[in-house]
Amino acid sequence: MITWLTILGMGLVTYAIRLSLIALLGRMDVPPLVRRGLRFVPPAVLSAIIFPELLTPAGTLDVSPANVRLLAGILSALVAWRTKNVFLTIAAGMATVWILMALVK
């Protein structure tokens, strides 16, 4: 029961923090410099999540051709750039990882 209450409490705190920022920024004029800076938040967060998985799959830096995740990431980036289709990008990346993992084993 304590686990569920903790999860619920953490969710409420997270929601309150986000709601307060939305309410605050909705009522005030955001300076252009801040607005320009906020445009870079989504790519920075996405990069912070993805690049460690691609470059350090075993906990150490691996940029060799044997790094299956890096190869799949590069192919996914090319598919995303050419098609601009999220579903196709994810499918290409997953298929590449599965095929390369089957070939390596």
N, C-alpha and C positions, 0 to 999 in steps of 0.2 A: 504494500500500500504506500509506503514511504517513497518507493521508486516512482510510482505514478504521480504522486503529489509533487515530487521534485521536477519531473518532466513537465507537468502542467504549470508549475510556478515559473520554470525557465521559459516556457513558451509565452506566458503572460508578460514576463519582463521584456523579452525580445519584442513582442508585439507593441508594448507600451513605448519602448525606445524608438521603434520605427515610426509609430503613429505620432509621437511628439515631434520628431524631425519633419515629418510631412506637414503637420499642422503649422510648425514654426516657419518652414520655408514657403508654405503656401500663403502666409500673411505678410511676408516681408519681401522686399526687392533684393534679389541675389545679385551681387556685383558681377560684372562680366568676367572678371578674372577667375572668380570662384566657379562660375558656370562653365567656363572653358576647361578648368581643372577637373570638374566633375564628369566631363565627357570621357576622360581617360580612366575612370574607375572600373567600368566593366571589363575592358581589355586587360587591365592590370590584374584584376582578381582572377579572370580566366587563365591568364598566363601563370599566375602563382599556383593555380591548381594543376594545370596540365604539364608544364615543363618539368617539374620534379619527377613526375611519373614517367615521362619520356626519356629523360636524361640520366636518371638514377634508379633504374628498376630494381637493382639488388642492393641499394644503399650507397653505392659508389658511382662516380661519374663513368658513363659508358657511352661513347659516341662512335663505337665500332659498327661495322655492318652486321655483326652478330646480335645487335640490340633490336629485337623484333618490334618492340613498342615504338622505338624511334623511327624505324622504317615505315610502320603503319601510320605514325603521326605525320610523316612527310607526305605520304600518299594521300592521307585525309586532307591535309592542307592544300594540296594540289587540286583535289576534287572540289573542295569548298571554294577555292579561287575560281575554278573554271565553271562550276555549275551554280554556285550560290544556293544550293539545296541542302538544308540541314539533314534531312533524312538520308539522302544519298551519301553525304559525308560520313555520317555515323555508320551506315551500312558498309561502306568501303573500308573504313578503319577497322571495324570488327571482323569483317571477312578477311582482311589482310592479316590481322593478328592470328586468327584461327588457322589460316592456311600456313603461315610461316611457322607457327608453333608445331603444327603437324609435320612439316618438313624437317624441322630441327630435331625432333625427337626420334 
